[in-house]
């Protein structure tokens, strides 16, 4: 029997069909990424309306992330098993229905369950969209396809707090989930009518890798659980965290061993033997580390120490996000004209290092909004130079099912990089803050004239609200303690951003080891 030769040109779409497919998958990607951050600004409201504690509310965010990181690497395999059109449409439908049920939830654990289901559907949207776009565009326009996809990935986390804050302030908390429903229904209809199955994606006829699936769920799910809940449960002081950490180690090591030896792996880790996929996956980890780390620190700093609202905080990120969106099509054109992606990635990381170091120079207790405009704009330029070329470098030279495998794996690693970044920043921030507090207290002595001046001012301010000098003095010391803690925290953020800029610079040389492929080219013969 003659084997059908892989011919990617039969999947290419033109005209209005390609435009509709692009809009559909980019909107789905935007929704999925948006929902990773849109809930963050609703935690206080959810606690009040559902009678939940801070610990319980944390599961609303964690369950979505855990489901995402489990399903993303499996998306390529699931797409082959069930057919791309059916799998993508079913995932959109699950995401949409789960959004409805999230809004209708009457208690916290019902909401946690439907957020998990929403994450299962959403993870597929993220991973499969990239593969679809790469195949419906001709080789010379693949850079533009990745630019469209990148717009959703970069803009989504920025818009989340803005949209969420607006909906919470003007409507009620279920609105942050209901906003997905009309777009989701339209996306299901468009998927069924315009997206085609890939005829070269055949279901595995050698049986399902159930052991690989189980080990993936245990290993990656437990790892994400540790990263999401570690800080709240005091890390390894908690029996809960210790158990899940052991499960993560056993599960991840077992998963790696299984997938490297299985005849039909659910996630083919052997794709990492291709140099660009390995380097691209490493750089995606770094991208996730930077993207999620900065988005984690900045809002805390803005809201806790500068007194900004959630909407004000989100608005400060918009110029940078819009800059990224504006630049991405231009970067796609540059890639199409043959500009090597590894040089653009190098430039993107170096610009991001400048942003990180610049940020460390302006963190104070009274920095005005205007001082953050240019650093965040620089960040937007760096993100634009990173995402599209990085996708091109990672997927360059791949064909068939390898595209889905590499896309799912690199996207999973980027999400894990983001989770590790948030967990690491939380731990280091606490420890560095404690050290800075201790250093500051060395100068807080009774004979320090500056301390005497500060205490006199604080006590005088308190006396305006009470006639008791003893109470006013106690409140003055409390205010001093608050000021010291605030200063120590900001000093820790300065240190963290300087460390991050150094980490970025040390990682950049790995990019230069990558090969350059012509867009849409086949394997190694086209590399130079």
LOLO-330550 format. One record per residue (C-alpha): z, y, x; chain; residue in three letters; residue number from 1. Coordinates in steps of 0.001 Angstrom, whole numbers, plus 500000, padded with zeros to 6 digits. Layout:
N
ATOM|c3|c2|c1|c|r|k
ATOM|Z|Y|X|A|Ala|NUM .
...
//
This chain:
528
ATOM|c3|c2|c1|c|r|k
ATOM|500000|500000|500000|A|Unk|1 .
ATOM|499023|503397|501420|A|Unk|2 .
ATOM|501879|505793|502104|A|Unk|3 .
ATOM|501512|509243|500588|A|Unk|4 .
ATOM|501262|511877|503311|A|Unk|5 .
ATOM|503679|514783|503035|A|Unk|6 .
ATOM|501704|517888|502087|A|Unk|7 .
ATOM|503940|520927|501432|A|Unk|8 .
ATOM|501012|523025|500170|A|Unk|9 .
ATOM|500972|521268|496783|A|Unk|10 .
ATOM|504436|522725|496029|A|Unk|11 .
ATOM|503390|526330|496670|A|Unk|12 .
ATOM|503256|528605|493626|A|Unk|13 .
ATOM|501350|531865|493166|A|Unk|14 .
ATOM|501350|534912|490923|A|Unk|15 .
ATOM|503749|535212|488017|A|Unk|16 .
ATOM|505004|531614|488362|A|Unk|17 .
ATOM|506324|532265|491868|A|Unk|18 .
ATOM|507849|535573|490745|A|Unk|19 .
ATOM|509673|533896|487843|A|Unk|20 .
ATOM|510950|531046|490045|A|Unk|21 .
ATOM|512165|533567|492633|A|Unk|22 .
ATOM|514019|535637|490046|A|Unk|23 .
ATOM|515548|532506|488513|A|Unk|24 .
ATOM|516933|530993|491710|A|Unk|25 .
ATOM|518049|534328|493198|A|Unk|26 .
ATOM|519948|535192|489994|A|Unk|27 .
ATOM|521580|531756|489992|A|Unk|28 .
ATOM|522593|532205|493644|A|Unk|29 .
ATOM|523957|535674|492896|A|Unk|30 .
ATOM|526002|534341|489965|A|Unk|31 .
ATOM|527443|531513|492033|A|Unk|32 .
ATOM|528454|533778|494922|A|Unk|33 .
ATOM|529684|536491|492537|A|Unk|34 .
ATOM|532087|534019|490946|A|Unk|35 .
ATOM|533750|533281|494287|A|Unk|36 .
ATOM|535206|536818|494355|A|Unk|37 .
ATOM|535093|538132|490780|A|Unk|38 .
ATOM|538371|536407|489862|A|Unk|39 .
ATOM|540272|537908|492808|A|Unk|40 .
ATOM|540823|541230|491010|A|Unk|41 .
ATOM|541990|539511|487806|A|Unk|42 .
ATOM|544997|537636|489178|A|Unk|43 .
ATOM|547639|540045|487824|A|Unk|44 .
ATOM|545978|540119|484393|A|Unk|45 .
ATOM|545729|536321|484297|A|Unk|46 .
ATOM|549406|535967|485209|A|Unk|47 .
ATOM|550382|538202|482311|A|Unk|48 .
ATOM|548039|536678|479727|A|Unk|49 .
ATOM|548500|533005|480638|A|Unk|50 .
ATOM|552153|533153|481697|A|Unk|51 .
ATOM|551324|531805|485153|A|Unk|52 .
ATOM|553016|532236|488530|A|Unk|53 .
ATOM|551276|533488|491670|A|Unk|54 .
ATOM|551164|529909|492994|A|Unk|55 .
ATOM|549544|528626|489805|A|Unk|56 .
ATOM|546977|531446|489754|A|Unk|57 .
ATOM|545980|530584|493330|A|Unk|58 .
ATOM|544596|527297|491994|A|Unk|59 .
ATOM|542069|529216|489876|A|Unk|60 .
ATOM|540474|530446|493111|A|Unk|61 .
ATOM|541119|527304|495161|A|Unk|62 .
ATOM|539673|524828|492628|A|Unk|63 .
ATOM|536319|526644|492603|A|Unk|64 .
ATOM|536131|526719|496415|A|Unk|65 .
ATOM|537104|523044|496739|A|Unk|66 .
ATOM|534431|521942|494240|A|Unk|67 .
ATOM|531844|524094|496020|A|Unk|68 .
ATOM|532477|522686|499455|A|Unk|69 .
ATOM|532352|519093|498161|A|Unk|70 .
ATOM|529091|519375|496224|A|Unk|71 .
ATOM|527039|521614|498562|A|Unk|72 .
ATOM|526301|518989|501267|A|Unk|73 .
ATOM|525466|516383|498603|A|Unk|74 .
ATOM|522956|518593|496797|A|Unk|75 .
ATOM|519918|517420|498762|A|Unk|76 .
ATOM|520705|513770|498022|A|Unk|77 .
ATOM|521501|514429|494350|A|Unk|78 .
ATOM|518266|516383|493977|A|Unk|79 .
ATOM|516306|513370|495216|A|Unk|80 .
ATOM|518216|510937|493027|A|Unk|81 .
ATOM|517780|512758|489723|A|Unk|82 .
ATOM|514757|514963|490353|A|Unk|83 .
ATOM|514958|518602|491356|A|Unk|84 .
ATOM|514136|520101|487962|A|Unk|85 .
ATOM|516681|517997|486052|A|Unk|86 .
ATOM|519378|518404|488706|A|Unk|87 .
ATOM|518960|522175|488989|A|Unk|88 .
ATOM|518772|522701|485213|A|Unk|89 .
ATOM|521803|520446|484653|A|Unk|90 .
ATOM|523760|522331|487302|A|Unk|91 .
ATOM|522941|525685|485698|A|Unk|92 .
ATOM|523926|524267|482292|A|Unk|93 .
ATOM|527229|522910|483680|A|Unk|94 .
ATOM|527971|526242|485363|A|Unk|95 .
ATOM|527189|528136|482148|A|Unk|96 .
ATOM|529178|525837|479841|A|Unk|97 .
ATOM|532123|525850|482257|A|Unk|98 .
ATOM|532020|529669|482280|A|Unk|99 .
ATOM|532320|529609|478482|A|Unk|100 .
ATOM|535244|527188|478635|A|Unk|101 .
ATOM|536955|529270|481340|A|Unk|102 .
ATOM|536881|532248|478974|A|Unk|103 .
ATOM|538243|530116|476127|A|Unk|104 .
ATOM|541070|528603|478212|A|Unk|105 .
ATOM|544460|528939|476566|A|Unk|106 .
ATOM|546600|527919|479554|A|Unk|107 .
ATOM|546414|528061|483333|A|Unk|108 .
ATOM|545674|524375|483987|A|Unk|109 .
ATOM|542831|524342|481478|A|Unk|110 .
ATOM|541369|527297|483370|A|Unk|111 .
ATOM|541850|525526|486721|A|Unk|112 .
ATOM|539977|522444|485436|A|Unk|113 .
ATOM|537014|524432|484137|A|Unk|114 .
ATOM|536896|526501|487323|A|Unk|115 .
ATOM|536568|523224|489228|A|Unk|116 .
ATOM|533716|522142|486959|A|Unk|117 .
ATOM|532141|525582|487349|A|Unk|118 .
ATOM|532317|525101|491130|A|Unk|119 .
ATOM|530570|521712|490856|A|Unk|120 .
ATOM|527667|523310|488999|A|Unk|121 .
ATOM|527651|526430|491156|A|Unk|122 .
ATOM|527585|524577|494472|A|Unk|123 .
ATOM|524309|522946|493498|A|Unk|124 .
ATOM|522764|526313|492623|A|Unk|125 .
ATOM|523573|527703|496033|A|Unk|126 .
ATOM|522213|524813|498096|A|Unk|127 .
ATOM|519179|523866|495994|A|Unk|128 .
ATOM|517920|527445|495525|A|Unk|129 .
ATOM|517222|527825|499234|A|Unk|130 .
ATOM|515160|524628|499328|A|Unk|131 .
ATOM|513162|525592|496231|A|Unk|132 .
ATOM|512288|529015|497618|A|Unk|133 .
ATOM|511198|527615|500970|A|Unk|134 .
ATOM|508764|525249|499237|A|Unk|135 .
ATOM|507202|527528|496587|A|Unk|136 .
ATOM|506153|530128|499186|A|Unk|137 .
ATOM|503222|529608|501600|A|Unk|138 .
ATOM|504131|529372|505312|A|Unk|139 .
ATOM|503253|533000|506063|A|Unk|140 .
ATOM|505625|534254|503336|A|Unk|141 .
ATOM|508638|532016|503921|A|Unk|142 .
ATOM|510426|534874|505700|A|Unk|143 .
ATOM|510169|536879|502496|A|Unk|144 .
ATOM|511489|533910|500484|A|Unk|145 .
ATOM|514569|533667|502695|A|Unk|146 .
ATOM|515002|537446|502354|A|Unk|147 .
ATOM|515147|537129|498562|A|Unk|148 .
ATOM|517711|534345|498842|A|Unk|149 .
ATOM|519753|536302|501386|A|Unk|150 .
ATOM|520021|539294|499062|A|Unk|151 .
ATOM|521995|537200|496578|A|Unk|152 .
ATOM|524263|535751|499268|A|Unk|153 .
ATOM|525120|539090|500884|A|Unk|154 .
ATOM|525348|541248|497741|A|Unk|155 .
ATOM|527293|538703|495634|A|Unk|156 .
ATOM|530689|538889|497426|A|Unk|157 .
ATOM|530459|542688|497434|A|Unk|158 .
ATOM|529694|543060|493738|A|Unk|159 .
ATOM|532386|540557|492685|A|Unk|160 .
ATOM|535403|542900|492900|A|Unk|161 .
ATOM|533401|545829|491462|A|Unk|162 .
ATOM|532096|543917|488441|A|Unk|163 .
ATOM|535399|542103|487960|A|Unk|164 .
ATOM|537415|545326|488155|A|Unk|165 .
ATOM|535144|547073|485631|A|Unk|166 .
ATOM|535249|544187|483139|A|Unk|167 .
ATOM|539032|543833|483423|A|Unk|168 .
ATOM|539591|547582|482976|A|Unk|169 .
ATOM|537210|548021|480034|A|Unk|170 .
ATOM|537302|544642|478263|A|Unk|171 .
ATOM|539521|541577|478718|A|Unk|172 .
ATOM|539774|538851|481335|A|Unk|173 .
ATOM|537452|536315|479580|A|Unk|174 .
ATOM|534605|538833|480061|A|Unk|175 .
ATOM|534448|537991|483785|A|Unk|176 .
ATOM|533310|534498|482745|A|Unk|177 .
ATOM|531272|535357|479650|A|Unk|178 .
ATOM|528996|537596|481735|A|Unk|179 .
ATOM|527460|534401|483195|A|Unk|180 .
ATOM|526439|532928|479832|A|Unk|181 .
ATOM|523268|534864|478855|A|Unk|182 .
ATOM|521890|534693|482393|A|Unk|183 .
ATOM|522722|530991|482595|A|Unk|184 .
ATOM|520968|530178|479304|A|Unk|185 .
ATOM|517859|532070|480439|A|Unk|186 .
ATOM|517956|530281|483806|A|Unk|187 .
ATOM|518040|526832|482149|A|Unk|188 .
ATOM|514998|527715|480041|A|Unk|189 .
ATOM|513061|529096|483021|A|Unk|190 .
ATOM|513987|526126|485221|A|Unk|191 .
ATOM|512716|523578|482711|A|Unk|192 .
ATOM|509456|525487|482232|A|Unk|193 .
ATOM|508594|526676|485733|A|Unk|194 .
ATOM|510357|524691|488470|A|Unk|195 .
ATOM|508597|521476|489480|A|Unk|196 .
ATOM|509934|518251|490910|A|Unk|197 .
ATOM|509075|517563|494521|A|Unk|198 .
ATOM|506816|514455|494383|A|Unk|199 .
ATOM|507867|513552|497929|A|Unk|200 .
ATOM|511559|513387|497009|A|Unk|201 .
ATOM|512040|509754|496069|A|Unk|202 .
ATOM|515378|508233|494984|A|Unk|203 .
ATOM|516972|506025|497611|A|Unk|204 .
ATOM|516153|502409|496784|A|Unk|205 .
ATOM|518705|500983|499218|A|Unk|206 .
ATOM|521742|501598|497064|A|Unk|207 .
ATOM|524135|504505|496698|A|Unk|208 .
ATOM|526366|505424|499643|A|Unk|209 .
ATOM|529540|505324|497570|A|Unk|210 .
ATOM|531798|505041|500616|A|Unk|211 .
ATOM|530217|508160|502117|A|Unk|212 .
ATOM|530685|510054|498846|A|Unk|213 .
ATOM|534359|509019|498586|A|Unk|214 .
ATOM|535071|509939|502220|A|Unk|215 .
ATOM|533299|513297|501752|A|Unk|216 .
ATOM|535403|514112|498687|A|Unk|217 .
ATOM|538645|513074|500429|A|Unk|218 .
ATOM|537902|514669|503799|A|Unk|219 .
ATOM|536205|517945|502943|A|Unk|220 .
ATOM|538146|518396|499687|A|Unk|221 .
ATOM|541492|517889|501463|A|Unk|222 .
ATOM|540468|520226|504297|A|Unk|223 .
ATOM|539599|522949|501813|A|Unk|224 .
ATOM|542876|522279|499998|A|Unk|225 .
ATOM|544831|522809|503238|A|Unk|226 .
ATOM|542930|526017|504031|A|Unk|227 .
ATOM|543286|527428|500513|A|Unk|228 .
ATOM|546958|526553|499940|A|Unk|229 .
ATOM|548398|526471|503470|A|Unk|230 .
ATOM|549680|530033|503611|A|Unk|231 .
ATOM|551256|529886|500131|A|Unk|232 .
ATOM|553094|526661|500960|A|Unk|233 .
ATOM|554238|527651|504480|A|Unk|234 .
ATOM|551732|525364|506224|A|Unk|235 .
ATOM|553210|522315|507934|A|Unk|236 .
ATOM|556684|523046|506686|A|Unk|237 .
ATOM|555350|521694|503383|A|Unk|238 .
ATOM|555100|517935|502737|A|Unk|239 .
ATOM|552180|518718|500419|A|Unk|240 .
ATOM|550170|520324|503247|A|Unk|241 .
ATOM|551041|517564|505739|A|Unk|242 .
ATOM|549774|514863|503352|A|Unk|243 .
ATOM|546515|516658|502674|A|Unk|244 .
ATOM|546022|517472|506369|A|Unk|245 .
ATOM|546319|513763|507234|A|Unk|246 .
ATOM|543908|512954|504403|A|Unk|247 .
ATOM|541494|515602|505739|A|Unk|248 .
ATOM|541550|514195|509285|A|Unk|249 .
ATOM|541112|510595|508145|A|Unk|250 .
ATOM|538490|511506|505559|A|Unk|251 .
ATOM|536390|513761|507843|A|Unk|252 .
ATOM|536445|511319|510782|A|Unk|253 .
ATOM|535645|508409|508470|A|Unk|254 .
ATOM|532864|510411|506828|A|Unk|255 .
ATOM|531279|511277|510192|A|Unk|256 .
ATOM|531436|507660|511356|A|Unk|257 .
ATOM|530000|506402|508068|A|Unk|258 .
ATOM|527146|508896|507828|A|Unk|259 .
ATOM|526053|508310|511434|A|Unk|260 .
ATOM|525777|504552|510883|A|Unk|261 .
ATOM|524802|504166|507202|A|Unk|262 .
ATOM|521217|503174|506417|A|Unk|263 .
ATOM|521057|505564|503451|A|Unk|264 .
ATOM|523671|508290|504102|A|Unk|265 .
ATOM|524502|510733|501335|A|Unk|266 .
ATOM|524566|513464|504028|A|Unk|267 .
ATOM|522373|512593|506999|A|Unk|268 .
ATOM|524365|513992|509922|A|Unk|269 .
ATOM|521649|512771|512265|A|Unk|270 .
ATOM|519790|515941|511307|A|Unk|271 .
ATOM|522147|517635|513806|A|Unk|272 .
ATOM|520269|515934|516653|A|Unk|273 .
ATOM|517585|518575|516056|A|Unk|274 .
ATOM|518563|521441|518328|A|Unk|275 .
ATOM|517873|524284|515911|A|Unk|276 .
ATOM|519810|522651|513089|A|Unk|277 .
ATOM|522819|522138|515376|A|Unk|278 .
ATOM|522722|525704|516704|A|Unk|279 .
ATOM|521982|527119|513247|A|Unk|280 .
ATOM|524918|525223|511749|A|Unk|281 .
ATOM|527234|526569|514465|A|Unk|282 .
ATOM|525983|530122|513862|A|Unk|283 .
ATOM|526415|529678|510094|A|Unk|284 .
ATOM|530053|528838|510781|A|Unk|285 .
ATOM|530354|532090|512721|A|Unk|286 .
ATOM|528559|534020|509963|A|Unk|287 .
ATOM|530953|532644|507331|A|Unk|288 .
ATOM|533892|533419|509608|A|Unk|289 .
ATOM|532830|537080|509929|A|Unk|290 .
ATOM|531578|537595|506363|A|Unk|291 .
ATOM|534624|536201|504578|A|Unk|292 .
ATOM|537131|537401|507191|A|Unk|293 .
ATOM|536138|541057|506945|A|Unk|294 .
ATOM|535875|540906|503148|A|Unk|295 .
ATOM|539399|539434|503144|A|Unk|296 .
ATOM|541049|542051|505406|A|Unk|297 .
ATOM|539367|545228|504212|A|Unk|298 .
ATOM|540411|545014|500515|A|Unk|299 .
ATOM|544020|544256|501479|A|Unk|300 .
ATOM|544064|547250|503802|A|Unk|301 .
ATOM|542403|549550|501284|A|Unk|302 .
ATOM|544586|548601|498332|A|Unk|303 .
ATOM|547944|547905|499983|A|Unk|304 .
ATOM|548048|550676|502573|A|Unk|305 .
ATOM|545620|553348|501344|A|Unk|306 .
ATOM|546303|552949|497610|A|Unk|307 .
ATOM|542706|552342|496495|A|Unk|308 .
ATOM|541943|550536|493227|A|Unk|309 .
ATOM|539839|547355|493096|A|Unk|310 .
ATOM|536832|549337|491857|A|Unk|311 .
ATOM|537213|551950|494593|A|Unk|312 .
ATOM|537474|549188|497174|A|Unk|313 .
ATOM|534357|547421|495941|A|Unk|314 .
ATOM|532455|550705|495774|A|Unk|315 .
ATOM|533035|551285|499497|A|Unk|316 .
ATOM|531122|548069|500263|A|Unk|317 .
ATOM|528136|548943|498066|A|Unk|318 .
ATOM|526205|551192|500534|A|Unk|319 .
ATOM|526311|548458|503175|A|Unk|320 .
ATOM|525292|545779|500673|A|Unk|321 .
ATOM|522441|547922|499400|A|Unk|322 .
ATOM|521331|548542|502989|A|Unk|323 .
ATOM|521232|544780|503552|A|Unk|324 .
ATOM|519199|544303|500394|A|Unk|325 .
ATOM|516770|547038|501407|A|Unk|326 .
ATOM|516303|545673|504941|A|Unk|327 .
ATOM|515910|541992|504101|A|Unk|328 .
ATOM|512304|542185|502824|A|Unk|329 .
ATOM|511394|544172|505960|A|Unk|330 .
ATOM|513026|541510|508125|A|Unk|331 .
ATOM|511125|538844|506192|A|Unk|332 .
ATOM|507870|540640|507029|A|Unk|333 .
ATOM|508850|540827|510715|A|Unk|334 .
ATOM|509509|537083|510747|A|Unk|335 .
ATOM|506144|536470|509093|A|Unk|336 .
ATOM|504487|538468|511874|A|Unk|337 .
ATOM|506004|536220|514505|A|Unk|338 .
ATOM|509141|538042|515692|A|Unk|339 .
ATOM|511403|535269|517103|A|Unk|340 .
ATOM|514425|534860|514804|A|Unk|341 .
ATOM|516833|534146|517660|A|Unk|342 .
ATOM|516407|537674|519020|A|Unk|343 .
ATOM|517061|539175|515587|A|Unk|344 .
ATOM|520144|536963|515182|A|Unk|345 .
ATOM|521421|538076|518595|A|Unk|346 .
ATOM|520950|541705|517573|A|Unk|347 .
ATOM|522679|541059|514249|A|Unk|348 .
ATOM|525737|539521|515873|A|Unk|349 .
ATOM|526002|542302|518473|A|Unk|350 .
ATOM|525762|544963|515737|A|Unk|351 .
ATOM|528444|543116|513782|A|Unk|352 .
ATOM|530626|543083|516919|A|Unk|353 .
ATOM|530194|546881|517080|A|Unk|354 .
ATOM|531280|547115|513427|A|Unk|355 .
ATOM|534346|544984|514103|A|Unk|356 .
ATOM|535427|547007|517140|A|Unk|357 .
ATOM|534675|550321|515385|A|Unk|358 .
ATOM|536841|549246|512448|A|Unk|359 .
ATOM|539738|548575|514793|A|Unk|360 .
ATOM|539513|552168|516032|A|Unk|361 .
ATOM|539888|553785|512585|A|Unk|362 .
ATOM|542631|551689|510965|A|Unk|363 .
ATOM|545545|554060|510287|A|Unk|364 .
ATOM|547926|554703|507401|A|Unk|365 .
ATOM|545974|557765|506321|A|Unk|366 .
ATOM|542297|557171|507070|A|Unk|367 .
ATOM|540038|558808|504482|A|Unk|368 .
ATOM|537243|557036|502620|A|Unk|369 .
ATOM|534575|558964|504513|A|Unk|370 .
ATOM|535556|557310|507799|A|Unk|371 .
ATOM|534537|553862|506510|A|Unk|372 .
ATOM|531025|554763|505367|A|Unk|373 .
ATOM|529256|554310|508691|A|Unk|374 .
ATOM|531118|551201|509935|A|Unk|375 .
ATOM|530452|549402|506634|A|Unk|376 .
ATOM|526824|550564|506734|A|Unk|377 .
ATOM|526532|549114|510250|A|Unk|378 .
ATOM|528022|545890|508892|A|Unk|379 .
ATOM|525276|545805|506248|A|Unk|380 .
ATOM|522586|546148|508922|A|Unk|381 .
ATOM|524160|543343|510948|A|Unk|382 .
ATOM|524356|541017|507926|A|Unk|383 .
ATOM|520688|541679|507107|A|Unk|384 .
ATOM|519655|540793|510657|A|Unk|385 .
ATOM|521717|537621|510516|A|Unk|386 .
ATOM|521168|535812|507262|A|Unk|387 .
ATOM|517379|535664|506902|A|Unk|388 .
ATOM|516544|534891|510552|A|Unk|389 .
ATOM|519385|532357|510674|A|Unk|390 .
ATOM|517985|530499|507656|A|Unk|391 .
ATOM|514543|530558|509266|A|Unk|392 .
ATOM|515847|529289|512600|A|Unk|393 .
ATOM|517900|526501|511001|A|Unk|394 .
ATOM|515138|525219|508703|A|Unk|395 .
ATOM|512219|525949|511036|A|Unk|396 .
ATOM|510155|522854|511907|A|Unk|397 .
ATOM|511708|520770|509091|A|Unk|398 .
ATOM|509858|519088|506273|A|Unk|399 .
ATOM|510599|516996|503203|A|Unk|400 .
ATOM|514165|515864|502585|A|Unk|401 .
ATOM|515295|517234|505968|A|Unk|402 .
ATOM|515127|520752|504485|A|Unk|403 .
ATOM|517631|519899|501760|A|Unk|404 .
ATOM|519910|518043|504183|A|Unk|405 .
ATOM|519969|520893|506713|A|Unk|406 .
ATOM|520360|523535|504010|A|Unk|407 .
ATOM|523280|521760|502329|A|Unk|408 .
ATOM|525042|521016|505616|A|Unk|409 .
ATOM|524692|524539|507049|A|Unk|410 .
ATOM|525800|526134|503773|A|Unk|411 .
ATOM|528868|523880|503642|A|Unk|412 .
ATOM|529771|524794|507216|A|Unk|413 .
ATOM|529401|528494|506410|A|Unk|414 .
ATOM|531855|528147|503500|A|Unk|415 .
ATOM|534307|526182|505644|A|Unk|416 .
ATOM|533957|528863|508338|A|Unk|417 .
ATOM|534915|531463|505757|A|Unk|418 .
ATOM|537933|529450|504606|A|Unk|419 .
ATOM|539109|528886|508183|A|Unk|420 .
ATOM|538689|532602|508864|A|Unk|421 .
ATOM|540891|533591|505909|A|Unk|422 .
ATOM|543530|530972|506807|A|Unk|423 .
ATOM|543536|531917|510492|A|Unk|424 .
ATOM|543709|535647|509771|A|Unk|425 .
ATOM|546638|535058|507406|A|Unk|426 .
ATOM|548582|533108|510049|A|Unk|427 .
ATOM|547758|535388|512973|A|Unk|428 .
ATOM|548371|538537|510939|A|Unk|429 .
ATOM|551880|537372|510079|A|Unk|430 .
ATOM|552719|536469|513677|A|Unk|431 .
ATOM|551131|539545|515273|A|Unk|432 .
ATOM|552816|541782|512689|A|Unk|433 .
ATOM|556191|540262|513584|A|Unk|434 .
ATOM|555560|540961|517274|A|Unk|435 .
ATOM|554514|544555|516627|A|Unk|436 .
ATOM|557568|545065|514415|A|Unk|437 .
ATOM|559803|543827|517221|A|Unk|438 .
ATOM|558085|546182|519687|A|Unk|439 .
ATOM|558495|549165|517341|A|Unk|440 .
ATOM|562172|548375|516756|A|Unk|441 .
ATOM|562796|548696|520511|A|Unk|442 .
ATOM|562264|552421|520030|A|Unk|443 .
ATOM|564313|552682|516831|A|Unk|444 .
ATOM|567601|553726|518420|A|Unk|445 .
ATOM|570290|556168|517163|A|Unk|446 .
ATOM|569628|558568|520074|A|Unk|447 .
ATOM|565888|558783|519397|A|Unk|448 .
ATOM|565246|562370|518212|A|Unk|449 .
ATOM|562103|561342|516319|A|Unk|450 .
ATOM|564115|558725|514411|A|Unk|451 .
ATOM|566791|561270|513603|A|Unk|452 .
ATOM|564136|563661|512319|A|Unk|453 .
ATOM|562492|560950|510184|A|Unk|454 .
ATOM|565818|559808|508721|A|Unk|455 .
ATOM|566844|563368|507891|A|Unk|456 .
ATOM|563562|563915|506071|A|Unk|457 .
ATOM|563758|560579|504232|A|Unk|458 .
ATOM|567396|561125|503199|A|Unk|459 .
ATOM|566590|564633|502013|A|Unk|460 .
ATOM|563722|563317|499913|A|Unk|461 .
ATOM|565990|560689|498352|A|Unk|462 .
ATOM|568676|563282|497556|A|Unk|463 .
ATOM|566214|564888|495152|A|Unk|464 .
ATOM|566621|561794|492963|A|Unk|465 .
ATOM|570339|561091|493470|A|Unk|466 .
ATOM|573463|563120|494274|A|Unk|467 .
ATOM|575081|560240|496175|A|Unk|468 .
ATOM|574598|560756|499932|A|Unk|469 .
ATOM|575412|557091|500640|A|Unk|470 .
ATOM|572723|555862|498214|A|Unk|471 .
ATOM|570242|558388|499588|A|Unk|472 .
ATOM|570920|557214|503165|A|Unk|473 .
ATOM|570450|553550|502167|A|Unk|474 .
ATOM|567188|554387|500427|A|Unk|475 .
ATOM|566121|556384|503477|A|Unk|476 .
ATOM|566640|553338|505714|A|Unk|477 .
ATOM|564676|551212|503219|A|Unk|478 .
ATOM|561818|553712|503375|A|Unk|479 .
ATOM|561946|553630|507177|A|Unk|480 .
ATOM|561822|549833|507132|A|Unk|481 .
ATOM|558803|549949|504824|A|Unk|482 .
ATOM|557076|552419|507154|A|Unk|483 .
ATOM|557721|550189|510181|A|Unk|484 .
ATOM|556361|547108|508361|A|Unk|485 .
ATOM|553275|549002|507272|A|Unk|486 .
ATOM|552582|550279|510782|A|Unk|487 .
ATOM|553093|546796|512254|A|Unk|488 .
ATOM|550667|545280|509732|A|Unk|489 .
ATOM|547970|547833|510498|A|Unk|490 .
ATOM|548423|547255|514241|A|Unk|491 .
ATOM|547896|543529|513570|A|Unk|492 .
ATOM|544597|544289|511800|A|Unk|493 .
ATOM|543511|546368|514798|A|Unk|494 .
ATOM|544215|543423|517101|A|Unk|495 .
ATOM|542462|540931|514797|A|Unk|496 .
ATOM|539273|542980|514577|A|Unk|497 .
ATOM|539196|543408|518344|A|Unk|498 .
ATOM|539644|539654|518783|A|Unk|499 .
ATOM|536854|539086|516274|A|Unk|500 .
ATOM|534460|541358|518172|A|Unk|501 .
ATOM|535200|539440|521387|A|Unk|502 .
ATOM|534740|536089|519616|A|Unk|503 .
ATOM|531336|537225|518323|A|Unk|504 .
ATOM|530151|538353|521768|A|Unk|505 .
ATOM|531204|535058|523358|A|Unk|506 .
ATOM|529293|533077|520701|A|Unk|507 .
ATOM|526003|534993|520947|A|Unk|508 .
ATOM|524551|533191|524034|A|Unk|509 .
ATOM|524324|529921|522049|A|Unk|510 .
ATOM|521650|531513|519831|A|Unk|511 .
ATOM|519319|531971|522792|A|Unk|512 .
ATOM|519185|528171|523269|A|Unk|513 .
ATOM|517291|527778|519981|A|Unk|514 .
ATOM|513571|527083|519825|A|Unk|515 .
ATOM|511153|529350|517986|A|Unk|516 .
ATOM|508952|527865|515260|A|Unk|517 .
ATOM|506061|529362|513401|A|Unk|518 .
ATOM|507025|529817|509767|A|Unk|519 .
ATOM|506256|526682|507827|A|Unk|520 .
ATOM|505221|524821|510972|A|Unk|521 .
ATOM|505706|521152|511464|A|Unk|522 .
ATOM|507959|519598|514035|A|Unk|523 .
ATOM|508095|519888|517761|A|Unk|524 .
ATOM|504485|520562|518600|A|Unk|525 .
ATOM|504773|524073|517255|A|Unk|526 .
ATOM|507868|525019|519189|A|Unk|527 .
ATOM|507798|527271|522171|A|Unk|528 .
//
